[in-house]
Amino acid sequence: MKKVMEFMEKYFVPVAAKIGSQRHLAAIRDGFVTITPLIIAGAMAVLINNLPFKPYQNLMKGIFGEQWTSFGGNVWNGTFAVMSLLIIFTISYNLARSYNSNGIAAAVVSFASLMMLYAGSAKDWAIPYAFLGAQGLFVSIFVALIATELFVRLLGNPKLLIKMPQGVPPAVSRSFAALFPSMIVLAAFGLFKCILTWILKVPDPHQWIFATIQAPLTGLADSLGSALLVVFLIHILWFFGLHGANIILPISTVFYTATINANIEAFKSSAAIPHIVTTPFFDNFIFLGGSGTSICLLIAIYLATKDKQMRSIANLGIAPALFNINEPVLFGLPIVLNPIFGIPFILTPMVLTIIDYIIFKIGIVPKTIALATWTIPPVIGGFITTGSVMGALLVILNLVIGTIIYIPFVKMAERYQNEIKIEESRETIKA
C-alpha cells in the first residue's frame, strides 16, 4: 500500500493537478457552472408540464385551461433549448478572462463565428432549433475555444491596435482595439465554412459533427463502464486532496448534459426514455452527501462508534452533508490520504453505480427526466429527477447499502484510534 501511495503521489497527482488547473478545461467547467441555474429552470419547467399524474394534469387544465403548458414551454425555449448559444458566451468569456483579456468582446466574436456555421433553411435562413440545444454543444465548445484563442492573441498584437485620442470614452477605445482582431477571426471562420461546404461537401457542419462524433461518444458515455470510470477518477482524485468533480466536470458534463437533454425531450413527447447515465444519475443517486456518498459515513459513525473525535466531526458535517457538501468531513475526519476511510470512499459510490444502473436498466425505477441542483437533499432529489416515488425509494436503498459498507471501516478506524491512544499512554509512562 505504501509503495502504491508513493507511486500515485509521484506520478498521478502532479498530472491530475495540471489537468485541473488547465485553463481551457477550467473555462468549459466554469462556463457550464454559469448556465446551470438556467438549465435547471428549463428542466424543471418540463417536469412541471409533464408530471405523469392524471389528477395533477386535470387540475392544471381546470385552473389554467388547455394551454397551461405554454408557460413551461416558454421557459424551456429560453433556457435548455438554446444551451449551445448560452455556453459559447460563458466559455469564451471565462477563457478570455483567464488571459486577463476582453471577455465580452471575445464572447461576442465567438458567438458571431458560431452563427456562420449554422445551416439555415433555404426559404428564410431560419436557424435549426435542434442544434441550438445540447445537440450543438460540441460545435459551440470548439468555436468558443478556437475563436477566443485567436482573438486573445491577435488583441495582444500591438500592430493591430487602433489607438484613439485622449478623451475618448474607454468603451469606445476597447471597441476599436478589438476591431482588427475581430475581423480576422470572423474571416477565418468564414473561410472555414467555405472549405467545409465547397471542398469537403459538408453542407451542415452541426449535423455532420453530431452524427460522426457527438452521438457515438454520447452512446459510449451512457454505459456502466464509463459511469464507473467517471466515479473512480473523481474519488481517486479526491483521495489525494484534489477536487475530483471539478477536474472531471469539463469532460463529463458535455456528454451527460446531452443524455439528460435527450431524456427530457423524450419525456416531453411521451416517448421511451433512452439514457440511464445522466447528470442527475450521479448527483442525486450516487453522490449522496457529496463525493463518496459520505452521508452514509456520517450515519455509520452515529450507529457504530462512540469515539468522541469521529462523532464531533459527524456533528459538524451532517448539516452540510444534507445539501451534499462534504469538505468538513473530507478534510476534518480526514478521508483525504486516509487508507482506512479511502477504501469505502471509493468503493461505496462504485457499488451504488452498479446497483443503480441495473435497477434503471431493468425498469424498476424510471430513468431520470429532470435536472435538480446538486445541493438538493437526498431522497427529494430522487423523486424530482425521476418524477416517481420509486426514485426516492432507490435513494433510501442506496443510503442503507452505503451505510452498511461504511460500518466495518468505522469500527476499524475506532480500533486504530484506540491502539494509538494506548501506545501514546505507554510512551508517556515510560517518559
DATADA-V910802 format. One record per backbone hydrogen bond with DSSP energy under -0.5 kcal/mol. CO is the residue of the C=O (numbers start at 0). NH is the residue of the N-H. E is the energy in kcal/mol with one decimal. If there is no record, write none. Layout:
co: [CO;CO]
nh: [NH;NH]
e: [E;E]
//
This chain:
co: [0;1;2;3;4;5;6;6;7;7;10;11;12;13;14;15;16;17;18;21;22;23;24;25;26;27;28;29;30;31;32;34;35;36;37;38;39;40;41;42;43;44;45;46;50;51;52;53;54;55;56;57;58;59;60;64;66;67;68;69;70;71;72;73;75;75;78;79;81;81;82;83;84;85;86;87;88;89;90;91;92;93;94;95;95;96;100;101;102;103;104;105;106;107;108;109;110;111;112;113;113;114;116;117;120;125;127;128;128;129;131;131;132;133;135;136;137;138;139;140;141;142;143;144;145;146;147;148;149;150;151;153;155;156;157;160;164;168;168;169;170;171;172;173;175;177;178;179;180;181;182;183;184;185;186;187;188;189;190;191;192;193;193;194;194;195;200;203;204;205;206;207;208;208;209;212;213;214;215;216;217;220;222;223;224;225;226;227;228;229;230;231;232;233;234;235;236;236;237;238;241;242;243;244;245;247;247;248;250;251;252;253;254;255;255;256;257;258;259;260;261;262;263;264;265;266;275;277;278;278;279;280;281;281;285;286;286;287;289;289;290;292;292;293;294;295;296;297;298;299;300;306;307;308;309;310;311;312;313;316;317;318;319;319;320;323;325;325;326;327;328;329;329;334;336;337;338;339;340;341;342;343;344;345;346;347;348;349;350;351;352;353;354;355;356;357;358;358;358;372;376;377;378;379;380;381;382;382;384;384;387;387;388;389;390;391;392;393;394;395;396;397;398;399;400;401;402;403;404;405;405;406;407;408;409;410;411;412;413;414;415;416;417;418;419;420;421;422;423;424;425;426]
nh: [4;5;6;7;8;9;10;11;11;12;14;15;16;17;18;19;20;21;21;25;26;27;28;29;30;31;32;33;34;35;35;38;39;40;41;42;43;44;45;46;47;48;49;50;52;53;56;57;58;59;60;61;62;63;64;67;69;70;72;73;74;75;76;77;78;80;81;82;84;85;86;87;88;89;90;91;92;93;94;95;96;97;98;98;100;99;102;105;106;107;108;109;110;111;112;113;114;115;116;116;117;117;205;119;124;120;130;131;132;134;83;84;135;136;139;140;141;142;143;144;145;146;147;148;149;150;151;152;153;154;155;156;157;159;160;162;167;171;172;173;174;175;176;177;178;181;182;183;184;185;186;187;188;189;190;191;192;193;194;195;196;197;198;198;199;201;202;207;208;209;210;211;212;213;214;216;217;218;219;220;221;222;226;227;228;229;230;231;232;233;234;235;236;237;238;239;239;241;240;336;243;246;247;248;249;250;251;252;254;255;256;257;258;259;278;260;261;262;263;264;265;266;267;268;270;269;277;281;281;282;283;285;285;286;287;288;289;294;292;293;293;295;296;297;298;299;300;301;302;303;304;310;311;312;313;314;315;316;317;320;321;321;322;324;323;325;328;329;330;331;332;334;335;337;338;341;342;343;344;345;346;347;348;349;350;351;352;353;354;355;356;357;358;359;360;361;362;363;364;375;380;379;382;383;384;385;386;387;368;369;390;391;392;393;394;395;396;397;398;399;400;401;402;403;404;405;406;407;408;408;409;410;411;412;413;414;415;416;417;418;419;420;421;422;423;424;425;426;427;428;429;430]
e: [-2.6;-2.4;-2.4;-2.7;-2.7;-1.8;-2.7;-0.6;-1.1;-2.6;-0.7;-2.5;-2.7;-1.9;-2.2;-2.4;-1.3;-0.6;-0.9;-2.6;-2.1;-2.0;-2.6;-2.9;-2.2;-2.2;-2.2;-2.1;-1.3;-0.6;-0.8;-2.3;-2.7;-2.1;-2.4;-2.5;-2.7;-1.8;-1.7;-2.0;-2.6;-1.9;-1.9;-0.8;-2.2;-0.5;-2.4;-2.7;-2.4;-2.5;-2.2;-2.3;-1.9;-3.0;-1.9;-1.4;-1.8;-0.8;-2.2;-2.3;-1.9;-2.4;-2.5;-1.3;-1.4;-2.3;-1.1;-1.4;-0.7;-1.8;-2.9;-1.1;-0.9;-1.8;-2.6;-1.6;-2.5;-2.2;-2.6;-2.5;-2.4;-1.4;-0.7;-1.0;-2.5;-1.6;-1.2;-2.1;-2.2;-2.2;-2.3;-2.4;-2.3;-2.3;-2.3;-2.3;-2.1;-1.0;-0.7;-1.3;-0.5;-0.8;-0.5;-0.9;-2.0;-1.4;-1.2;-1.6;-0.6;-0.6;-2.6;-0.8;-1.6;-1.6;-2.1;-2.8;-2.4;-2.8;-2.6;-2.3;-2.4;-2.7;-1.6;-2.1;-2.4;-2.6;-2.9;-2.0;-2.4;-2.7;-1.2;-1.5;-0.7;-1.5;-1.2;-0.7;-1.5;-0.6;-1.9;-2.6;-1.7;-2.3;-2.1;-1.4;-1.1;-2.1;-2.3;-2.4;-2.2;-2.5;-2.3;-2.2;-2.1;-2.2;-2.4;-2.1;-2.2;-1.7;-2.4;-2.1;-2.4;-3.1;-0.6;-1.1;-2.5;-3.4;-0.7;-2.3;-2.7;-2.5;-2.3;-2.3;-2.4;-2.0;-3.0;-2.1;-2.5;-2.1;-1.9;-2.3;-1.6;-1.8;-2.1;-2.5;-2.1;-2.5;-2.4;-2.8;-2.6;-2.3;-1.9;-2.7;-1.9;-1.8;-2.2;-1.0;-0.6;-2.5;-2.3;-2.4;-1.7;-1.8;-2.4;-2.5;-0.6;-1.2;-2.5;-2.7;-0.9;-2.7;-2.2;-1.0;-1.8;-1.6;-1.1;-1.9;-2.1;-2.0;-2.5;-2.6;-2.3;-2.5;-2.3;-1.5;-2.9;-1.1;-0.9;-1.2;-0.6;-2.6;-2.2;-0.6;-1.3;-3.0;-1.8;-0.5;-1.6;-1.6;-1.3;-0.5;-0.7;-1.9;-0.5;-1.6;-2.1;-2.5;-2.1;-2.0;-1.9;-2.8;-1.5;-2.4;-2.2;-1.9;-2.3;-2.3;-1.7;-2.2;-1.8;-2.1;-1.3;-0.6;-1.7;-2.0;-2.0;-0.5;-0.7;-2.6;-2.3;-1.0;-1.9;-2.5;-2.0;-2.0;-0.6;-2.8;-1.5;-0.6;-1.9;-1.7;-2.8;-2.7;-0.5;-1.0;-2.6;-2.5;-1.9;-1.8;-2.4;-3.1;-2.2;-2.0;-2.3;-2.9;-2.6;-2.7;-1.5;-1.5;-0.8;-2.1;-1.8;-1.9;-1.8;-2.5;-2.4;-0.9;-2.3;-0.7;-3.5;-0.9;-0.8;-0.9;-2.3;-2.1;-1.6;-1.9;-2.3;-2.5;-2.3;-2.0;-2.6;-3.0;-2.1;-2.2;-2.1;-1.9;-2.0;-0.7;-0.5;-0.6;-2.0;-2.2;-2.0;-2.5;-2.1;-2.3;-2.3;-2.4;-2.3;-2.4;-2.1;-2.2;-2.4;-2.5;-2.5;-2.1;-2.2;-2.2;-2.1;-2.3;-2.5;-2.0]
//
